[in-house]
């Protein structure tokens, strides 16, 4: 979820048609980005995001995909049709490089593997989250844990039941198929005709990967760096302890890479990687300053209460359900970052109360 930006991001689209489609609420075309690379928009059952951009990299005898899409029939058909436009069939897919475990990127990977025999690769930190089917006892324990965490952040009683029940979504994620390959930070992928290197960029997920192609001066950025929106970086049951610290370090890791173009998983391709990274880092530091100022005006508040007075891209009253929970988790990530640096203090309870350190 975006908080309200302080200034324009200022990046140049690499394809104006893609940006126009995004702004208009439309759908971009399948595109030959450059020799050997195709961009295939695959629809999502998410009104705000609409599609994920799957990239098909040509290799001898077929293609390797970067991400796969959400596991729906509509998405699978769009992926097959996109591959056909590029001159390939789903059976020509040799592998799937998954940037991270979220369902809009990993969901279709198993179905692609079943159709083609392709291998699926994922970072170990995200693979560790795939711990099998969630039976009823474990599901009930997960719901109880989520309810407890909602109490700790100060969610009002009327929000507890509906939001705690969202732990049922864990069953869908945990039962995703395990990858065939674990891709480590710095690993060079064995793809003929490509000099592709994996970069571990945790923050949005514990095992998020980007892929850099230095010979072509390209960065496949997944959700790590997007041209307009900022990815959710939040504390939750399956995040790292301090995801915002991880994310800011990961942004610094890619900032000075000598790339001409960024190929993200959403919105549109863009130029000026360093400018976009600087903007996103400044955005988070502005949010940290806003949180400190907000705490300074109040004598101990819960995370939920604090989130309700921060600046978001729309009024707090218009943020409902899961998105309100996500906003609270993002606020908590910033509080944890400040707590780790001794700038705020948490008093544990039901709820936890937060203070500026004086």
KOLBAKOL-209120 format. One record per residue: x, y, z of N, C-alpha, C, O in turn; residue in three letters. Coordinates in steps of 0.02 Angstrom, whole numbers, plus 50000, padded with zeros to 5 digits. Each point is the difference from the previous one (the first is absolute). Layout:
N
XYZXYZXYZXYZALA
...
This chain:
358
500424994050000499585006050000500445006250000500485000350038UNK
499365004549921500375006349998499755004750054499405000650012UNK
501075002850021499815006150035500045005649949500264999149946UNK
499475006750071499975005449951500705002449983500395001650046UNK
499814998649890500675002049981500105007450012499545004049993UNK
501084997950023500165006950013500175003749936499985006249998UNK
500204990349948500215003149938499954994949945499944994050014UNK
500095008149923499974995249946500604995250000500555001950020UNK
499334991949959500544995149999500515001749946500604998950010UNK
499185003649932500465002549950500364994949958500545001449974UNK
499194992450018500334995249957499695000249931499425001949991UNK
500984996249960499785000049930499764993149981500374995150009UNK
499025004249964499784993449978500424997749940500165004049956UNK
500014989650044500354997249942499524998549943500214999349943UNK
499155000350073499484998749950499395004250018499664998550049UNK
500215006649912499445004650016499334996549997499545001750037UNK
500394993349918499374996449994499854996250064499434999750022UNK
501094997350009499904996550063499765004850054499534998550037UNK
500795007349967499795004850052499295002549987499615000750047UNK
500235000749891499335002349983499484994850020499475001850027UNK
500674991949958499544994650018499914999750076499444999150024UNK
501105001650013499964999750073499585005850026499554999050041UNK
500585007049935499645005950025499264999749982499585002450038UNK
500264994749905499314999849977499614994150029499414999249986UNK
500914996850056499674994150028499934994449950499564995750007UNK
500885004449943499964995049947500504994450007500234998450055UNK
499944998749889500424994149997500505000949943499785000749943UNK
500874999250070500485000949945500024993949955499764994650017UNK
500555006449925500064994549952500604995650016500475002150034UNK
499504991749941500604995850000500525003649958499855002549946UNK
500764997750078500505004349968500674996549995500234996850047UNK
500095003849895500704998049993500425005950024500095005049964UNK
500164994450097500365005550032500635001749962500155005949987UNK
500214989149995500615000449960500174992949979499684995350024UNK
500805003749932500154993149978500084995250059500425001250044UNK
499194993549956500064994850051499585000950061500014995750045UNK
499605009949961499615001450060499295002049981499905004549959UNK
499614992250071499305001649990499685001850067500164997150051UNK
499405007849947499605002050059499284997749989499695001849950UNK
500054994350097499334997149994499595002150061500134997750055UNK
499375006749936499575001950057499514994350016499654997549956UNK
500345000550107499574994550022499515002850053500235002950049UNK
499114996449941499515003250043500014997350072500174994250012UNK
499655010350034499954998350071499295001250024499665004449974UNK
500114991850074499345001350030500045005450054499714999350053UNK
500665005949932500115005650046499865006449964500365001749952UNK
499135002050068499805005949964500565005249997500095003349949UNK
500284997550106500505005350002500604998649955500295004649973UNK
499894989050020500614998449963499874997749928500385001749955UNK
499094994750033499744998049934500424994749964499714995249974UNK
500955005450025500414995249963500704999750029500235004650033UNK
500104989949953500724999350013500344999249933499744996749955UNK
500845006350038500394999449939500474994050006500485000150039UNK
499384994749922500434994149996500485001049942499795001849945UNK
500854997150067500505000749947500224993249975500184995650040UNK
499825003549894500224993949969500685001249968500075004149955UNK
500444992350068500685000649975500144994249953499954994250020UNK
500225007349919500124994749951500664996550013500525003150009UNK
499444990349992500594995650008499964994749946499464999149970UNK
501074997350017499974994749949499434995150014499984996950052UNK
499565002549900499464995250006499395002450038499544996150011UNK
500455010250012499425002350037500115006650036500365004349976UNK
499314996450081500055006150040500054998350074499804994750022UNK
500495010150015499984999850073499615006250022500135005549976UNK
499414993550070499585005550024500295003250063500294996650042UNK
499625009949963500105003550064499305001450028499645004249974UNK
500184992250079499344999850031499504996449955500144998449942UNK
499275000250087499524995849965499295002850001499644999249952UNK
500165004150103499325002550005499594996450052500234995450032UNK
499155006849976499524997350048499704993649972499904999449939UNK
499954995850104499754993549977499245000449989499614997950042UNK
500205004849900499304999949978499994997649927500515000449966UNK
498924997350012499944997949930500115005949952500324999349948UNK
499425006550071500095006049958500745001749993500235001649945UNK
500144998150110500715001649997500384994849959500435001949960UNK
499404991850048500354994849963499875000849925500464999249959UNK
498925002450022499845001149930500385005949972500264999749944UNK
499775005850095500365005949977500754998649991500315002449953UNK
499974993650093500704998349994500124995849937500475001249962UNK
499104993850027500064995849940499925004249936500384999149952UNK
499145005450048499895004249941500595004749989500205001149943UNK
500075001650111500585004349994500614996449972500365002649958UNK
499744991350065500554996049974499894998549926500484999949961UNK
498904998950019499854998749930500175006049957500254999349944UNK
499595006850081500185006149964500765000449989500235002449949UNK
500144995250100500735000049995500274994249958500604999649987UNK
498954995949993500214994349959500144993750039500354995649975UNK
499395004050086500154994250043499354997150028499475003249998UNK
500574990850027499464996750036500204999250073500595000550017UNK
498914998150025500154999050071500494994250009500394999950047UNK
499594995249908500464994350004500725001849984500454996050010UNK
499665010149965500685002449985500345003350060500585002049995UNK
499064998750061500295003250058500494995250033499824994450019UNK
500805007849989500524995850029500105001250075500234995650036UNK
499595010449986500105001650071499615006250018499805003949957UNK
500094997050109499665005950027500435002950056500094996850052UNK
500175009249937500375003650052499505004350038499745004849973UNK
500134993550089499495003450039500335005450043500464998550039UNK
499305007749954500295005350040499834999350074500415001550043UNK
498974996349972499824999050070499364996050005499674998649950UNK
500154999650111499504994850013499285002449993499554995949999UNK
500335010549996499315002549999499624997049941500294998649947UNK
499065000550063499624995849955499975002849929499924996249952UNK
500135010450040499985002849933500644998749960500035001549941UNK
500484995950093500634998449967500144992549998500264997449951UNK
499554999150103500164992950006499414995449985500104994049986UNK
499295008750017499414995749998499964995349941499834994250008UNK
500335008249931499944995949940500614995649988499994995849954UNK
500535004950085500634996449986499894992549999500284996549958UNK
499325000950089499894992850002499624997549939500154994749974UNK
499375009250004499614998049941500435000249937499934995749956UNK
500505009350039500475000249944500464994050001500144997049948UNK
500095001150111500444994250006499634993649978500294995849965UNK
499085003550056499624994149981499904999649924500004994649971UNK
499925011149996499875000249928500624999049958499964997649944UNK
500625004350083500605000449959500594995950025500474998749962UNK
499524999450102500584996850029500545004950020500564998050016UNK
499275008549984500495005250018500214999450073499614997750043UNK
501005004449972500215000750069499765006850027499895004749962UNK
500044995850104499795006150034500535001950051500204995850041UNK
500035010449957500525002350046499765005650045499625004449978UNK
500594995450085499785004750052500565000850050500404995450009UNK
499645010450025500505000950052499844995850061499414999050015UNK
501094998450021499874995750058499575003250054499604996650031UNK
500465010049980499615003250053499264999949985499594999550046UNK
500225001049891499294999449983499794992649996499444998350018UNK
501014997549958499844992849997499864997350070499594995450008UNK
500735007450043499904997750069499295001350024499784997050049UNK
499865007649919499325001550020499504994949974499424999950020UNK
500804995849934499574994849971500074993750043500384995549983UNK
499245004350071500094994550047499414995250001499814997450052UNK
499895001549890499494994849994499295002550013499895005850016UNK
499644989549975499305001750010499875002250072500294997350047UNK
499265007549960499815002550065499374996450023499455001649978UNK
500634993350066499424996250023499595004450049500205005650016UNK
499234991850005499545004050040500325002450065499905005750020UNK
500484990050013500315002050064500505005749989500005004850037UNK
500414994549911500495005349987499665006349976500225005550015UNK
499244993749946499645005949978499705003750060500055006250004UNK
499654990250043499725003250059500545003450042499885005350028UNK
500714991649975500565003150036500225006449966500165005050033UNK
499854994949900500195005949962499505005650010500195005950007UNK
499164992449994499485005150012500075002950070499935006150009UNK
500224989650040500095002550069500615004650004499985005150034UNK
500554993149931500605004250000499855006849967500225005250025UNK
499424994649920499835006249966499555004450044500075006150002UNK
499464990750033499565003850045500415003450055499895005850017UNK
500604990550010500435002750052500405006049974500075005050035UNK
500194994349904500405005549972499565006149987500235005750007UNK
499144993249973499545005649989499855003650066499965006150002UNK
499974990150052499905003050066500615004150019499945005550027UNK
500654991849959500625003550018500085006649963500285004850028UNK
499494995649910500065006349963499435004850014500025005849979UNK
499464991850057499475004550020499405000149954499625004950000UNK
500274989849961499414999749957499375000150043499984996650052UNK
499515007249929499385000250039499644993349999500094996249952UNK
499505002450098499654993550003499604998349938499984994249980UNK
499715010849988499594998549942500414997849940499734997149953UNK
500935004150049500434998149944500324993250010500264997049953UNK
499735000450109500394994050016499774993949961500414996549971UNK
498955002150029499764993749971500164999549926500284995049977UNK
499535010249986500114999749928500734999849981500194996249955UNK
500235007850078500705000249982500374993850024500434997549964UNK
499425000050095500344994050024499854994149955500434995749989UNK
498965004149983499824994549955500395000049936500014995049964UNK
500335010550021500415000249939500604995550005500354998849951UNK
499784998650109500534994950006499854993949957500454996149984UNK
498915003149997499834994449955500365000549934500104995049965UNK
500115011050016500385000849938500664996250003500284998149949UNK
499985000850112500634996350007499964993149969500484997549972UNK
498924999450032499924993349973500174999949925500324995449976UNK
499475009849988500135000449929500745000849986500274996949954UNK
500075007350085500715001349988500424994050021500464998049964UNK
499394999150093500414994550024499974993949956500464996049998UNK
498985003249967499914994049959500265000949929499914995449959UNK
500405010250025500305000949934500554994849991500324998050049UNK
499814999849890500514994849990500705002450016500165005949992UNK
500244989650032500695001850017500405001049936499864996849949UNK
500655007650052500415001149940500474994149988500144996050044UNK
500105003649894500514994949982500705002450014500454996050012UNK
499655010649987500665002950011499955005550052499515003750003UNK
501004996850038500085005650046500535004649971500574997949986UNK
499255008450004500445004849968500305004650052499635003450036UNK
501024996649969500355003850052500215006949974500035001249940UNK
500105003250108500245006749983500654999749961500474996450019UNK
499565007249926500615000249959500074994349951500474999849961UNK
499074995450040500054994249956499915002149927499555003949984UNK
500884993449973499925001149928499604994249971500204994250007UNK
499255007449961499554994949975500284996949936500275003549957UNK
499674990050039500274996449942499495000249943499654995049987UNK
500315010749979499555000949943500425001849940500305005349997UNK
499714990349954500415001249941499775006449965499415001149988UNK
501085003149995499855006349967499875005750048499865005749979UNK
500174992950086499865005150051500545000350052500314994950017UNK
499815011150008500465001050057499585002750057500055005950018UNK
499534989850010499505002050048500224998350071500204994350014UNK
499785010750031500224999050069499425001650048499645004949991UNK
500294990950060499485001150050500255004750055500574999650021UNK
499005004950000500155004650055499474999250053499405001049987UNK
500814997150073499534999350056499835006950026500445003750022UNK
498924998149976499775006750019499424999450048499435001849982UNK
500684995850079499454999050047499685006650022500315005349994UNK
499084994350029499635005850024499274999149986499604999350046UNK
500215000649890499314998749981499814992850017499434998650020UNK
501034996949973499954993250027500704998050024500495003149979UNK
499564991850065500664998250026500494997749946500615000950007UNK
499134996149939500454997349949499935003349932500144996949949UNK
499665009350049499915003449936500655000049960500535001450027UNK
499414997149909500575000049954499895005049943499445000549974UNK
501085003150007500035003549936500504996149957500394996050025UNK
499585005349910500474996749954500305005449955499645003749966UNK
501034996750034500345005049960500344996649941500284994550006UNK
499695008849936500344997749940500495005549979499825004549963UNK
500814995250062500465005549988500185001149927500135005649979UNK
499904989049981500175000949930499475004049963500155004149956UNK
499214994850062499455003749969499815006250041499575003949979UNK
500744996950079499895005850045499265000450020499695005349995UNK
500054989150029499304999450019499944997550072500424996250023UNK
499065006150011499844997450067499274997850000499555004149989UNK
500334989450024499334997450011499875000950075500284996450041UNK
499295008449977499975002350069499434997050041499945001550059UNK
499644994149911499444997350038499595005550031499795004649965UNK
500084995050100499645005350036500485004650039499775004550034UNK
500884994349960500485003750041500005007449983499985004250045UNK
500064997449891499985007049977499495000449944500084996849948UNK
499405007350063499475001049951499995007449980500255004150038UNK
499484997549904500065006949975499595005250037500185005850001UNK
499254992250028499565004950031499814998250072500065004250044UNK
499714989749967499794998150067500604997350039500524998349971UNK
499405001250094500524997050042499734993450026499414999650019UNK
500994995149983499754993650024499865000150074500305003950038UNK
499254991849983499864999350071500614997150035500254994749981UNK
499985008750070500544997650044499715000150070499915005450029UNK
499954988749999499584999650059500244994650048500304995049979UNK
499575006150085500114994850051499374995750004499455002650011UNK
500644990949982499444995350007500294993250018500614999350009UNK
498974995749995500204993550026500544996749957500384995850025UNK
499675006049911500474996749955500525004849971500294998749947UNK
499815006950088500515004749980500644998850041499994996150047UNK
500545007349934500595000150043499865004650059499495003350003UNK
500974996850045499895003950060499985007549987499625003750031UNK
500794998649922500055007149985500005000949924500525001649971UNK
498904997549997499995000049927500185006749968500275000149945UNK
499585005450089500175006449970500765000949997500265002749952UNK
500094995150100500745000349998500264995849942500455002149963UNK
499264991950029500194995749944499875003549933500424999949955UNK
499005003350040499815003149937500455005949982500235000649943UNK
499915003650105500445005849986500704997749981500315002949956UNK
499944992050078500654997249980499984997249929500475000749962UNK
498974996050021499934997149934499955005349945500254999149945UNK
499435006550071499985005549952500705002749988500195001249943UNK
500204999650111500685002449991500424995149959500455002049963UNK
499394991750043500384994849964499925000749924500474998649963UNK
498945003550014499895000449928500095007149972500045000949939UNK
500015004150105499975006949976500505001749946499835003149950UNK
500794994950060500535002249955500174994949946500535000449969UNK
499024994950020500124995249947499975003549932499575004349988UNK
500884993849968500045003349934499514996749952500184995849959UNK
499195006250049499484997349956499675005849963499965005650026UNK
499814993149915499665005049959499244999850009499665005049989UNK
500094989250031499274999250003499814995250055500364995150014UNK
499085006450019499744995850053499364996749975499555003449975UNK
500414990150032499424996149979499644997450063500174994750025UNK
499345009150000499654998150062499444995049986499854998549942UNK
499864998950111499464995249993499315003349995499514996649984UNK
500455009950028499365003549997500105006849966500565002549995UNK
498895000449983499995006649970500345000249932499714997749950UNK
500915004850045500335000849935500755000450008500265001750054UNK
500094996749892500735000449999500225007350004499665004549976UNK
500934996550056500225007050009500765000550001500364995050004UNK
499875011249991500715001750001500185002950069499575000350044UNK
501045002049965500215003850060499904996250066499645002250044UNK
500704992149961499954995950060500205003950062499644999950050UNK
500935003449948500255003550060499525005450023499895000850060UNK
499815002949893499535005250018499394997050036499765002750050UNK
499994991749924499424996950031500174997350069499615000850047UNK
500984996149960500214997550066500065005850049499774999450057UNK
500535006149922500075005850045499315002450022499915001750059UNK
499624998549895499335002350016499684995450052499715002350049UNK
500334991149940499684995350046500335000250069499654999750051UNK
501015000949951500345000550065499795006450036499884999950061UNK
500095005649903499795006350030499284999550026499845002550054UNK
499744994249907499304998950021499974996550068499615002050043UNK
500794992749966499974996450064500295004250056499754999750056UNK
500775004149931500275004250054499525005750018499975002050057UNK
499665000549894499495005050015499454996850044499755003250046UNK
500074990649938499504996650041500264998850071499625000850048UNK
501014997449959500294999250066499975006550040499855000050059UNK
500305005649907499975006550034499295001750020499885002850053UNK
499634995649902499305001350016499784995950061499625002550042UNK
500614991349962499814995850057500305002750064499665000350051UNK
500975001649947500315002950061499635006350021499875001050060UNK
499965003349893499635006150016499314998350029499785003250048UNK
499894991849923499344998050025500034997450070499565001550041UNK
500954994649974500084997450068500175005750049499794999950058UNK
500595004949918500185005650043499415004250022500035003450051UNK
499434996349912499395003850016499524996150043499485002750021UNK
500684990949994499544995850037500374996450057500604998749994UNK
499054999950059500324997050058499864992550001499614997550041UNK
500714998849913499934992849997499394998049959499435000850023UNK
500684996549917499454998049956500144993049973500574997749999UNK
498904999049979500074993549967500205001149928499925005549972UNK
500334989349997500175000249929499395001549958500035004049953UNK
499404992950064499385001149961499785007350004499815003049950UNK
500234999850110499805007050009500475004649961499785004849969UNK
500854993750033500495004149964499884999649924500025005149966UNK
499874988950008499874999249929499425004349977499995002549944UNK
499514998350099499415003749983500105007549993499575003449973UNK
500994999250051500135007349994500565001549952500185005849990UNK
500114989049978500535001249951499705001949933499404999249988UNK
501035003249967499795002049933500044994049954500534997149990UNK
498905001149981499984994649951499765002949933499815005849996UNK
500204990049953499805002349934499255001249995499775002949951UNK
499864994950099499285001550005499835000650074500394997850042UNK
499045005149975499825000950071499964993350036499814994949971UNK
500375005150093499984993950041499304997050000499934993950001UNK
499565010249997499314997550001499854996049937499554995750001UNK
500815005649945499894996549937500414993549994499924996249953UNK
500515002750096500424993950000499644994850043499875001250059UNK
499974993249912499584995150034500334993150001500464998649962UNK
499304997250084500164992950000500754998650000500385002850040UNK
499824992749914500704997849999500475005949988500555000050027UNK
499255004949932500455005649986500135004250062500545002950007UNK
498984997550038500125003550063500504996050042500435002950033UNK
499504990649967500484995850035500695000749970500505000450036UNK
499554999949897500645000949967500315006750018500605000550011UNK
498995004749992500255006650019500284999950071500525003050014UNK
499144993450030500244999450069500664996150002500465001950036UNK
499594992749924500624996249998500585004149973500574999250022UNK
499295005149929500525004449974500225005050053500605001350008UNK
498925001550028500175004650054500434996550052500475002950025UNK
499354990849991500394996250048500724998949976500465000250040UNK
499634998749896500684999149973500425006350012500594999550015UNK
499105006349978500375006250012500145001050074500545002350019UNK
498984995950024500115000450072500574995350022500425001950041UNK
499594992149931500534995150018500685002749978500494999250036UNK
499545003849905500635003049977500245005450049500585000250018UNK
498965004150004500175005350047500194997150068500465002450033UNK
499184992449988500154996850064500704997050000500365000550050UNK
499834996449895500664996849995500565005250005500564998350018UNK
499295007949966500505005450003499935004350062500315005250006UNK
499274992550040499935003450064499645006749997500085004150045UNK
499534996949903499675006549992499284999950026499715005350013UNK
500004988849993499344999450031500024994150049500454995849996UNK
499065004250049499974994850052499324996749998499495003349993UNK
500514990050012499384996250002499894997550072500444997150030UNK
498955004049995499804997350064499514994349985499445001349980UNK
500784992450031499574994349981499354999950039499985001950058UNK
499504995849909499354999450032499474998049950500164997449946UNK
499235003750071499444998649955499565006349996499495000450033UNK
500725004549926500524999549949500685002350024500075002850055UNK
500454996049903500655003250009499905007549992499625002249957UNK
500735001650084499985007449993500695002549980500514997350022UNK
499505007849937500615002649972500115007250022499535004050005UNK
501114997650009500195006650023500645002249963500414995849981UNK
499675010650009500645002649978500484999850060499815001850056UNK
500794995949932500494999850054500245007050015500215003749956UNK
499744998150106500175006950021500645000050042500235005250022UNK
